[in-house]
Amino acid sequence: MTPRRPLVAGNWKMNGLLASLAEIAAMGGVYDAPLRARLELVVCPPATLIGMAVDIATQASIGLGGQDCHTAPAGAHTGDISAEMLKDIGAAYVIVGHSERRAGHGETDALVQEKAAAALRAGLTPIICVGETRAERDAGDALTVVGAQIAGSLPADAPGSIVVAYEPVWAIGTGLTPTVADVAQMHAFARERVEARLGGGKSASVRILYGGSVKPSNARDLLSVANVDGALVGGASLAAKDFMAIADAYRG
């Protein structure tokens, strides 16, 4: 089996203006050959910046991704963006099923699965997000919830090149993180559920990221956990200094 290459992806969410492109350039200054040999780096800026970020990111060997896509390739869907449009403008990845869209836009597992399938159709790699709320964890239902999300959100015929991101909802932007033991348990469970969904040993090549208040101070501990193949980083990815400090956890 080819070892899974770690992936550190930054989700800028609804942040970033033209001046923010300088942060991607600054990331490239730190993402040198030794670090590139150890991990893949991806930034998901708002759609308004992707086209203008392509040249900067390409020169820095940094991948680009979108933060969401529609299920259709084109059509009368005002305000939406298709996976094909993201691919055309230079993206290689797209986040689907983020908890903020599940909660704020009422996205269901079935819709997330359709979006992941649309990403694959367009030649993008979907980063499929799953995670439980604080109430669900306190009730002892974290594994049940995440297992159901994996079963419902991953296309059954997805290749092993897809990415799954486990983000406990209660840890996103709060500064709180699960214990290392909790992360280890969830990621091992998630890989089992991915295998149950995809079959054929595909789970061995699926990268499962951890997300939720990842920062330079805790990155090394979190990223060294078994079955954690990188991170989906929120606020800390907006500043090159913080984002690359997280990536540097893989420098050795």
Backbone bond lengths (Angstrom), bond angles and torsions (degrees), N, CA, C in turn:
res aa  C-N    CA-C-N  psi(-1)  N-CA   C-N-CA  omega(-1)  CA-C   N-CA-C  phi
1 M - - - 1.456 - - 1.527 109.86 -
2 T 1.315 116.87 133.45 1.451 121.40 175.52 1.529 108.78 -71.83
3 P 1.333 117.63 128.15 1.474 119.03 179.68 1.522 110.80 -57.44
4 R 1.327 115.08 142.85 1.464 119.02 177.95 1.525 108.89 -70.98
5 R 1.333 116.85 126.82 1.456 120.70 178.78 1.520 108.52 -80.68
6 P 1.317 118.86 121.26 1.466 119.92 -178.80 1.523 112.16 -56.79
7 L 1.309 114.84 148.11 1.464 122.71 179.34 1.521 108.69 -127.07
8 V 1.310 116.50 127.86 1.460 121.61 172.57 1.515 106.70 -116.84
9 A 1.323 116.34 114.60 1.463 122.46 -175.25 1.517 110.11 -117.11
10 G 1.317 116.50 136.83 1.456 121.89 178.93 1.513 111.32 -105.67
11 N 1.318 116.69 126.15 1.464 123.03 177.80 1.525 107.99 -105.18
12 W 1.331 115.73 105.31 1.460 119.83 -177.75 1.522 112.86 -77.45
13 K 1.317 116.87 -12.48 1.470 121.49 -179.22 1.538 109.79 55.21
14 M 1.324 119.59 -145.27 1.469 120.29 -178.30 1.526 109.57 -90.90
15 N 1.322 113.85 61.61 1.460 122.02 179.47 1.522 108.46 -138.62
16 G 1.318 115.74 147.70 1.448 120.10 174.27 1.516 113.78 116.96
17 L 1.322 115.77 124.41 1.465 123.19 172.90 1.531 107.11 -119.29
18 L 1.321 116.59 -177.29 1.462 119.89 -175.96 1.529 112.37 -52.66
19 A 1.315 116.54 -38.96 1.462 119.80 -178.60 1.529 112.21 -61.99
20 S 1.326 116.65 -22.53 1.462 120.90 -177.89 1.520 112.66 -69.91
21 L 1.324 117.18 -17.20 1.461 119.89 178.72 1.523 111.07 -61.23
22 A 1.325 116.37 -24.57 1.464 119.95 177.88 1.523 111.35 -62.45
23 E 1.342 116.67 -27.43 1.465 119.76 178.89 1.532 110.84 -67.63
24 I 1.335 116.74 -36.86 1.470 119.79 178.24 1.525 109.40 -66.21
25 A 1.324 116.38 -41.63 1.460 119.90 176.65 1.527 110.79 -60.56
26 A 1.326 116.42 -40.41 1.462 120.33 179.61 1.524 111.42 -66.91
27 M 1.326 116.88 -35.77 1.462 120.34 175.89 1.527 110.19 -59.98
28 G 1.334 115.33 -41.50 1.457 119.17 -179.61 1.514 112.66 -61.84
29 G 1.324 116.85 -28.19 1.450 119.98 178.73 1.515 113.42 -68.32
30 V 1.324 117.07 -21.91 1.468 122.22 -179.89 1.526 111.34 -101.47
31 Y 1.330 115.71 -25.56 1.470 121.27 -177.11 1.525 109.01 -80.12
32 D 1.313 114.80 71.89 1.452 121.52 -175.12 1.526 111.28 -85.24
33 A 1.317 116.28 178.16 1.464 121.14 -174.78 1.532 113.05 -57.25
34 P 1.343 119.96 -44.58 1.466 118.46 179.04 1.536 112.97 -60.80
35 L 1.343 116.72 -38.06 1.459 119.31 179.92 1.529 110.46 -74.21
36 R 1.324 116.73 -37.50 1.474 119.68 177.51 1.521 110.60 -61.10
37 A 1.318 116.57 -31.75 1.462 120.17 179.72 1.520 111.89 -69.89
38 R 1.331 115.96 -19.27 1.469 120.14 -175.29 1.522 113.96 -100.98
39 L 1.345 117.58 -26.55 1.462 118.60 -177.21 1.512 111.47 -155.67
40 E 1.327 115.21 162.46 1.460 123.24 174.58 1.522 107.94 -100.75
41 L 1.321 116.19 138.44 1.452 121.90 -179.05 1.527 108.87 -117.29
42 V 1.336 116.40 132.94 1.467 122.45 -178.54 1.527 108.27 -136.21
43 V 1.313 116.02 141.69 1.467 121.71 174.54 1.522 108.21 -122.90
44 C 1.335 116.21 133.92 1.458 122.49 177.90 1.524 108.64 -114.45
45 P 1.333 117.24 86.95 1.460 120.54 179.55 1.524 109.69 -82.14
46 P 1.329 118.69 174.26 1.461 119.27 174.01 1.528 109.22 -61.48
47 A 1.325 116.27 154.07 1.470 121.16 -175.27 1.516 112.12 -57.23
48 T 1.328 117.95 -28.72 1.462 121.48 -178.83 1.525 112.66 -63.01
49 L 1.334 117.31 -21.45 1.456 121.05 -174.84 1.527 114.42 -105.13
50 I 1.327 117.83 -13.05 1.464 119.24 -172.51 1.523 111.82 -58.43
51 G 1.330 117.27 -49.81 1.460 120.46 -177.21 1.514 112.43 -59.40
52 M 1.323 116.23 -38.37 1.465 120.00 -178.68 1.524 111.99 -79.97
53 A 1.324 116.71 -15.86 1.460 120.25 -179.40 1.522 112.60 -88.76
54 V 1.332 117.81 -12.75 1.461 121.01 -171.65 1.528 112.17 -57.23
55 D 1.314 117.80 -52.54 1.473 119.94 -176.99 1.521 111.59 -62.34
56 I 1.338 116.02 -42.27 1.463 120.04 -179.95 1.524 110.36 -63.24
57 A 1.327 116.10 -46.58 1.466 120.54 -177.72 1.526 111.45 -67.76
58 T 1.326 116.98 -39.18 1.462 120.45 179.73 1.519 110.71 -61.63
59 Q 1.317 116.91 -44.96 1.464 120.86 179.09 1.524 111.06 -61.98
60 A 1.328 116.39 -29.92 1.465 121.15 -178.69 1.527 112.87 -93.06
61 S 1.341 117.53 0.16 1.476 122.69 -176.86 1.523 112.29 61.20
62 I 1.330 115.99 30.18 1.464 122.14 178.19 1.520 108.84 -102.23
63 G 1.322 117.35 132.93 1.451 121.48 177.97 1.519 111.42 -80.42
64 L 1.333 115.72 158.64 1.464 121.76 178.50 1.518 110.26 -120.82
65 G 1.320 115.61 148.31 1.451 120.51 178.23 1.512 111.49 -142.24
66 G 1.323 115.78 158.70 1.451 121.78 172.38 1.515 109.84 -91.95
67 Q 1.316 115.78 169.86 1.467 121.06 -177.49 1.523 112.87 -102.82
68 D 1.318 117.18 -7.03 1.465 121.69 -179.66 1.519 107.16 -175.18
69 C 1.316 117.27 160.29 1.459 120.97 172.49 1.526 109.29 -149.50
70 H 1.319 115.27 158.82 1.465 121.32 175.17 1.522 108.52 -81.66
71 T 1.305 116.30 162.70 1.464 119.64 179.09 1.528 112.53 -77.97
72 A 1.339 117.34 -25.42 1.463 121.34 -177.46 1.523 110.61 -92.04
73 P 1.342 117.51 152.52 1.464 120.16 178.64 1.522 113.67 -74.58
74 A 1.334 117.10 -23.36 1.467 122.08 -179.39 1.523 107.27 -170.47
75 G 1.336 116.34 169.57 1.459 118.53 175.31 1.511 113.91 138.87
76 A 1.316 114.69 -168.57 1.465 121.83 -175.80 1.532 109.72 -85.03
77 H 1.306 115.42 76.77 1.470 121.49 -178.20 1.525 107.69 -134.28
78 T 1.313 115.58 75.66 1.457 121.74 -174.25 1.529 112.05 -55.44
79 G 1.319 115.22 129.59 1.461 120.84 177.28 1.509 115.02 86.66
80 D 1.339 117.79 -8.64 1.460 120.34 -179.19 1.520 110.84 -93.36
81 I 1.304 115.80 168.06 1.459 122.37 177.74 1.523 108.29 -135.17
82 S 1.320 116.68 135.13 1.459 120.22 -177.15 1.525 111.01 -90.20
83 A 1.322 114.66 161.72 1.463 119.99 176.56 1.522 109.95 -62.37
84 E 1.330 115.87 -36.80 1.464 119.56 179.40 1.529 111.64 -63.74
85 M 1.341 116.94 -36.57 1.464 120.35 177.26 1.527 110.72 -65.65
86 L 1.320 116.85 -41.26 1.458 120.55 178.27 1.526 110.86 -63.26
87 K 1.310 115.72 -44.11 1.464 120.44 178.38 1.528 110.21 -61.38
88 D 1.313 116.15 -43.64 1.462 121.55 -176.95 1.522 112.14 -63.35
89 I 1.319 116.89 -33.15 1.466 120.30 -175.74 1.529 112.62 -87.80
90 G 1.334 116.28 -7.27 1.452 119.01 174.26 1.511 117.07 121.33
91 A 1.342 117.94 3.86 1.465 120.67 178.72 1.528 110.61 -77.99
92 A 1.308 115.69 152.52 1.464 121.76 175.44 1.525 111.61 -118.49
93 Y 1.337 116.80 -17.50 1.455 122.97 -178.08 1.519 109.84 -129.42
94 V 1.331 116.03 164.35 1.460 120.86 168.76 1.528 108.44 -151.71
95 I 1.323 115.72 134.53 1.463 121.43 175.32 1.521 108.53 -80.35
96 V 1.321 117.25 133.18 1.472 120.72 174.46 1.520 108.90 -133.00
97 G 1.317 115.66 144.96 1.454 120.73 175.48 1.511 115.12 76.58
98 H 1.332 117.63 20.32 1.467 118.26 177.16 1.522 109.58 -58.21
99 S 1.316 116.64 146.35 1.473 120.45 -175.07 1.520 111.72 -59.49
100 E 1.340 116.81 -29.18 1.465 119.22 179.74 1.521 111.24 -69.61
101 R 1.314 117.01 -27.73 1.462 120.01 175.28 1.538 110.48 -84.61
102 R 1.300 116.70 -35.24 1.470 119.18 176.07 1.524 109.64 -61.66
103 A 1.334 116.86 -42.79 1.466 120.66 -177.39 1.522 111.94 -81.96
104 G 1.326 117.54 -46.25 1.455 120.93 -173.57 1.507 115.06 -82.41
105 H 1.338 116.91 -22.60 1.459 121.02 -178.23 1.527 112.71 -120.70
106 G 1.304 116.31 6.97 1.462 120.27 176.29 1.510 114.65 65.17
107 E 1.325 117.31 29.75 1.464 119.37 -177.83 1.526 110.52 -73.45
108 T 1.312 115.52 131.41 1.459 122.67 179.44 1.520 110.74 -96.72
109 D 1.321 116.21 167.16 1.460 120.01 175.93 1.528 110.17 -56.89
110 A 1.324 117.07 -41.26 1.468 120.59 -178.26 1.527 111.10 -61.68
111 L 1.334 116.85 -41.22 1.460 119.97 178.91 1.523 110.49 -68.46
112 V 1.317 117.32 -40.61 1.457 120.90 178.11 1.528 110.05 -61.04
113 Q 1.320 116.34 -40.97 1.465 120.00 177.67 1.534 110.96 -61.49
114 E 1.331 116.92 -40.83 1.466 120.46 177.47 1.524 111.27 -63.46
115 K 1.326 116.17 -39.58 1.472 119.59 179.86 1.527 110.26 -68.42
116 A 1.328 117.27 -39.38 1.462 120.04 177.27 1.524 110.50 -62.77
117 A 1.322 116.23 -40.68 1.467 120.46 177.68 1.526 110.78 -64.74
118 A 1.340 116.46 -37.83 1.468 120.20 177.78 1.526 110.48 -64.22
119 A 1.329 116.72 -40.24 1.463 120.36 177.93 1.523 110.79 -60.80
120 L 1.313 116.43 -45.56 1.463 120.61 179.51 1.524 110.67 -64.12
121 R 1.311 116.42 -39.54 1.472 121.21 177.77 1.526 111.36 -57.38
122 A 1.330 115.92 -38.44 1.462 121.36 -176.63 1.524 113.23 -86.06
123 G 1.316 117.26 -4.40 1.456 120.03 -178.92 1.511 114.06 88.65
124 L 1.325 116.97 17.86 1.457 122.04 175.61 1.526 109.78 -98.33
125 T 1.316 116.05 156.83 1.464 121.18 172.26 1.519 108.48 -96.46
126 P 1.331 117.99 117.76 1.464 118.80 177.95 1.518 111.56 -78.82
127 I 1.330 115.34 139.31 1.465 122.13 170.03 1.523 104.96 -103.75
128 I 1.317 116.70 102.33 1.461 123.08 -170.39 1.526 109.45 -94.25
129 C 1.331 115.96 116.61 1.460 121.14 -173.88 1.524 112.98 -92.60
130 V 1.314 115.27 139.21 1.469 122.47 175.43 1.521 107.81 -138.81
131 G 1.323 117.16 159.90 1.457 119.90 177.73 1.514 112.60 163.26
132 E 1.326 115.67 153.40 1.460 121.84 -176.13 1.525 111.87 -100.93
133 T 1.318 116.05 159.26 1.464 121.68 174.94 1.533 109.33 -84.57
134 R 1.310 115.90 170.22 1.456 120.57 177.47 1.526 111.05 -62.11
135 A 1.330 116.48 -41.98 1.462 120.08 -179.62 1.518 110.71 -62.68
136 E 1.328 116.42 -39.87 1.471 120.23 179.81 1.520 111.22 -67.24
137 R 1.329 117.31 -39.02 1.471 119.36 177.42 1.527 110.37 -68.00
138 D 1.330 117.03 -44.10 1.459 119.96 -178.86 1.523 111.77 -62.66
139 A 1.337 115.37 -28.97 1.469 119.96 178.91 1.528 112.50 -82.29
140 G 1.335 116.40 -1.68 1.462 120.18 -179.26 1.510 113.89 81.25
141 D 1.336 116.97 17.99 1.463 121.13 -173.94 1.527 113.95 -105.74
142 A 1.331 117.89 11.13 1.467 119.83 -174.30 1.523 112.36 -57.64
143 L 1.323 117.55 -48.17 1.458 120.41 -178.81 1.524 111.50 -65.39
144 T 1.308 116.08 -40.76 1.472 119.78 179.76 1.519 110.90 -62.33
145 V 1.318 116.53 -44.36 1.472 121.11 -178.36 1.522 110.86 -65.24
146 V 1.318 116.73 -48.33 1.463 120.16 -178.12 1.529 110.71 -67.00
147 G 1.312 116.80 -38.10 1.456 119.78 177.76 1.519 111.77 -61.60
148 A 1.329 116.16 -42.04 1.465 120.54 178.69 1.532 110.91 -66.99
149 Q 1.333 117.14 -37.96 1.462 120.05 178.56 1.522 111.08 -65.17
150 I 1.316 117.79 -41.10 1.459 120.82 178.12 1.528 110.24 -63.60
151 A 1.318 116.29 -45.88 1.465 119.91 -179.82 1.517 111.86 -62.22
152 G 1.342 117.12 -35.89 1.452 120.44 -175.72 1.508 115.31 -91.45
153 S 1.341 117.90 -19.33 1.467 121.12 -172.67 1.520 114.17 -101.25
154 L 1.338 118.01 -22.11 1.456 120.35 -178.89 1.523 110.43 -91.11
155 P 1.335 118.84 128.48 1.470 119.92 172.98 1.526 108.97 -59.77
156 A 1.316 117.22 136.76 1.460 120.94 -175.80 1.521 112.57 -62.17
157 D 1.327 116.43 -28.07 1.460 120.23 -178.12 1.526 112.55 -101.12
158 A 1.319 116.86 18.51 1.463 120.50 -178.86 1.520 110.40 -64.72
159 P 1.332 117.00 146.29 1.468 119.97 177.08 1.518 111.03 -79.79
160 G 1.316 116.33 168.97 1.455 120.69 178.85 1.507 113.61 -71.57
161 S 1.329 117.16 -2.83 1.464 120.58 179.34 1.520 112.95 -84.19
162 I 1.333 118.35 -5.37 1.464 119.19 176.63 1.516 109.93 -66.25
163 V 1.320 115.85 162.80 1.461 121.72 177.64 1.523 108.33 -121.10
164 V 1.318 116.34 137.66 1.459 122.28 174.58 1.528 107.18 -113.84
165 A 1.317 116.82 136.27 1.465 120.79 177.99 1.522 108.70 -120.12
166 Y 1.328 115.69 118.73 1.463 120.45 174.65 1.511 108.42 -90.96
167 E 1.329 115.85 115.47 1.461 121.82 178.23 1.527 109.42 -128.16
168 P 1.326 117.46 100.51 1.464 118.40 174.40 1.527 108.87 -58.71
169 V 1.314 116.47 121.04 1.463 120.90 -172.86 1.522 111.45 -55.96
170 W 1.315 116.04 -37.23 1.466 120.88 -176.50 1.528 112.79 -71.09
171 A 1.337 117.30 -10.43 1.459 120.00 -179.43 1.525 112.64 -101.09
172 I 1.337 117.72 -9.23 1.459 120.41 -175.09 1.522 110.00 -75.58
173 G 1.309 115.68 116.02 1.455 121.12 176.37 1.515 115.73 70.84
174 T 1.337 117.35 9.20 1.463 120.18 -176.59 1.519 113.10 -101.79
175 G 1.331 115.51 -16.15 1.453 118.98 -174.02 1.515 112.70 86.64
176 L 1.329 117.49 -8.06 1.460 122.26 178.33 1.521 109.69 -88.43
177 T 1.305 117.37 146.54 1.461 121.63 174.45 1.523 109.26 -138.87
178 P 1.340 116.92 151.70 1.464 119.20 174.09 1.526 109.63 -67.04
179 T 1.295 117.23 166.58 1.460 120.58 173.88 1.526 108.78 -71.11
180 V 1.308 115.87 160.43 1.463 120.30 176.41 1.524 110.29 -57.87
181 A 1.314 117.03 -37.82 1.463 120.92 178.95 1.528 110.86 -64.59
182 D 1.335 117.11 -40.31 1.460 120.66 178.41 1.525 110.67 -64.43
183 V 1.327 116.36 -41.87 1.464 120.59 179.40 1.525 110.08 -64.30
184 A 1.320 117.06 -43.78 1.456 120.98 179.43 1.525 111.07 -60.87
185 Q 1.337 116.14 -44.17 1.459 119.93 179.45 1.514 111.13 -62.03
186 M 1.337 116.93 -46.33 1.450 120.21 -176.02 1.524 111.94 -68.07
187 H 1.300 117.31 -40.37 1.468 119.06 -178.35 1.521 111.81 -69.87
188 A 1.330 117.92 -37.18 1.465 120.12 175.40 1.524 109.94 -64.31
189 F 1.327 115.80 -42.79 1.467 120.81 177.78 1.529 110.51 -63.23
190 A 1.329 116.66 -44.07 1.463 120.35 -179.09 1.519 110.81 -60.35
191 R 1.322 117.73 -40.48 1.465 118.96 179.38 1.525 110.76 -65.14
192 E 1.310 116.76 -38.35 1.466 120.16 176.36 1.518 110.82 -61.39
193 R 1.342 116.82 -43.10 1.466 121.16 -178.60 1.531 111.01 -70.09
194 V 1.335 117.03 -35.34 1.466 119.93 175.95 1.519 109.68 -63.24
195 E 1.324 117.12 -42.35 1.466 120.26 178.36 1.526 110.91 -64.24
196 A 1.329 116.14 -40.12 1.466 119.39 178.45 1.529 110.97 -62.54
197 R 1.324 116.44 -33.62 1.460 121.25 -179.35 1.528 112.61 -78.95
198 L 1.339 116.70 -44.81 1.460 120.23 -173.84 1.522 113.68 -94.46
199 G 1.331 116.79 -35.75 1.450 120.74 179.57 1.524 112.96 69.44
200 G 1.317 115.42 -179.85 1.450 121.84 174.33 1.514 115.26 65.42
201 G 1.331 116.99 19.41 1.454 119.63 -179.44 1.515 114.35 73.92
202 K 1.344 117.51 11.25 1.470 120.36 -177.04 1.524 112.92 -63.71
203 S 1.321 116.66 -28.51 1.463 119.04 -176.01 1.526 112.42 -61.89
204 A 1.337 116.20 -22.01 1.462 119.36 -179.00 1.522 111.87 -64.45
205 S 1.330 117.31 -24.21 1.467 119.98 -179.03 1.524 112.92 -106.87
206 V 1.348 118.06 -3.25 1.464 121.04 177.96 1.520 109.37 -77.31
207 R 1.324 115.80 125.20 1.467 119.51 176.69 1.531 108.96 -83.04
208 I 1.320 115.85 128.81 1.461 121.93 178.75 1.521 107.46 -113.33
209 L 1.329 115.36 113.23 1.452 121.76 -177.20 1.517 110.89 -92.94
210 Y 1.331 115.40 154.03 1.465 120.01 169.95 1.526 108.19 -103.77
211 G 1.325 116.60 139.20 1.462 121.40 175.86 1.518 109.67 -140.03
212 G 1.305 116.20 153.52 1.464 120.19 179.26 1.512 110.85 126.62
213 S 1.347 116.05 90.95 1.464 121.99 -179.66 1.527 112.72 58.19
214 V 1.346 115.88 40.77 1.456 119.87 171.78 1.524 107.80 -76.86
215 K 1.312 116.36 130.39 1.456 121.26 -178.41 1.526 108.92 -146.04
216 P 1.333 116.96 166.74 1.468 118.63 -177.86 1.523 114.01 -53.38
217 S 1.313 117.66 -34.52 1.466 120.72 -175.15 1.526 113.74 -72.26
218 N 1.334 117.93 -22.91 1.476 118.92 -178.41 1.524 112.67 -117.99
219 A 1.340 117.87 -1.44 1.464 120.58 -173.20 1.522 112.56 -60.85
220 R 1.306 117.37 -45.49 1.468 119.11 -175.15 1.525 111.18 -62.18
221 D 1.316 117.71 -41.79 1.462 120.46 179.18 1.527 111.35 -65.38
222 L 1.333 116.58 -45.60 1.459 120.14 -177.24 1.527 112.42 -68.71
223 L 1.320 116.76 -40.78 1.456 120.59 -174.97 1.517 113.07 -78.37
224 S 1.323 117.38 -9.76 1.465 120.38 177.90 1.529 112.35 -92.16
225 V 1.334 116.60 -1.96 1.470 120.61 -179.11 1.531 110.17 -72.76
226 A 1.322 117.01 140.90 1.457 121.70 177.67 1.521 110.22 -56.85
227 N 1.326 116.33 139.59 1.470 124.56 178.94 1.530 113.66 71.48
228 V 1.324 117.86 5.56 1.467 120.96 171.45 1.522 106.81 -96.11
229 D 1.313 116.48 114.50 1.465 121.64 -172.99 1.521 112.31 -107.49
230 G 1.329 116.55 25.02 1.450 120.62 179.67 1.514 110.50 137.43
231 A 1.328 114.98 -164.48 1.463 119.89 -174.03 1.518 111.08 -140.98
232 L 1.324 114.91 147.61 1.459 122.22 167.05 1.523 104.95 -106.88
233 V 1.321 115.28 112.55 1.458 121.70 -169.82 1.519 110.29 -106.98
234 G 1.325 116.80 133.13 1.453 121.39 179.41 1.510 111.65 -93.27
235 G 1.332 116.04 -107.45 1.457 121.87 -172.90 1.514 114.60 -54.97
236 A 1.318 117.44 -35.50 1.462 120.23 -177.59 1.522 112.57 -69.53
237 S 1.343 117.64 -11.95 1.471 119.44 -179.94 1.519 112.49 -85.30
238 L 1.337 117.26 -6.81 1.458 120.01 -178.48 1.528 112.56 -75.42
239 A 1.303 116.88 -23.13 1.459 122.13 179.71 1.521 109.19 -114.02
240 A 1.311 116.60 124.42 1.459 120.66 -177.69 1.529 111.78 -54.49
241 K 1.312 116.97 -39.70 1.460 120.53 -177.77 1.521 111.54 -59.02
242 D 1.324 117.28 -46.63 1.465 121.14 -178.73 1.525 111.59 -72.54
243 F 1.332 116.38 -43.17 1.461 120.66 -177.39 1.529 110.33 -63.01
244 M 1.311 116.45 -44.90 1.455 118.98 -178.12 1.529 111.76 -73.94
245 A 1.323 117.83 -24.03 1.461 119.91 173.33 1.516 110.29 -66.04
246 I 1.344 116.23 -34.03 1.464 120.21 175.31 1.528 109.87 -69.65
247 A 1.323 117.07 -46.80 1.454 120.93 179.72 1.529 111.53 -60.50
248 D 1.310 115.42 -32.84 1.475 120.57 -178.88 1.528 113.02 -64.42
249 A 1.328 116.58 -12.23 1.469 119.17 175.55 1.532 110.64 -60.56
250 Y 1.332 116.41 -22.83 1.465 120.83 179.77 1.517 112.88 -90.71
251 R 1.313 117.04 -2.85 1.465 118.44 -176.95 1.524 111.90 -68.91
252 G 1.303 116.37 -23.24 1.450 119.74 177.17 1.522 112.86 101.95
